[in-house]
Every structure is written in C-alpha cells, then in structure tokens.
Amino acid sequence: MLNIVLTLVFSIVMLVFVAFPSMKIIEWVEDRFDVPEKWHNPLLISTTILLALMIGLFLRFA
C-alpha cells in the first residue's frame, strides 16, 4: 500500500512537468494521423497522466 501511495505522490508532482511534453506528443500524433478535434483534450489529459505515472513509477522503483 505504501508503494502505491508513494508512486501517486511522485506522479502528482510530475503532472506539472509533463504537461508541455504531452502537448508536443499530441501535436505530433495529430500531424501523423487523422485525429478528430473532439479527441484532442481527452488524448492530452490521458497522455499527461500516463507520462506522470510512468515517471512516478521510475522515481519510486529505480
């Protein structure tokens, strides 16, 4: 349980730092593939959360 809590704490802090790279990733995806405009915000939010969780896991277990 402590591992989950610490991972989430690290991830919450990283949300601020992965917002810009997430925007750039979504811009790249939209340039390469035909993505509807209504999917922009859900893709951006999910990519930001995914990157933050990945970095949080790395900081906790690496």
N, C-alpha and C positions, 0 to 999 in steps of 0.2 A: 504494500500500500504506500509506503514511503517513497518507493521508486516512482510510482505514478504521480504522486504529488510533486516531487522534485522536478520531474520531467515537465509537468504542466507549468510550474513556476518559471523554469528556464524558457519554455515556449512562449509564455505570455510576454516576457521581457523582449524576446526576439521578434514579436509581431511588428514592432516599430521599425526594426532594421531590415526586414524582408519585404516591406511594402513596395519600395522602389524596384528591387529586382523582380518582384512578382509582376509589376506593371510592364516591365520590359519583356518578360517572358510571354505575357498575354498579347502584347503588341506583335511579337514575333509569330506567335501561333495564328493570330488574325491575318497577318500578311501571307502566311504559307497556306492556310486552309480557309475555306469559306465558312466563317462562323457567323451566325445571326447576331444582330446588335443586342437583342434582349439577353443573350448569354454572356455578355461582357462582364457585368457585375458579379454574377454567380461564379464565373470562372476566376475572376480576380480574387474574390474572397476565399474560394476553396484553395487556390494556389498559394495564397498568403498563409493560410492555416496549415497547409501541408508542409510548406517550407519551414515554418516556425516549429512545427512538431519534429521534423527531421533534424533541425539544428538543436532543438531541446534534447532529443534522444542522444545526439552525438555528444553534447556537453555533459550529459548525465553519465553515460556509459563508456566514453572514450578516455 
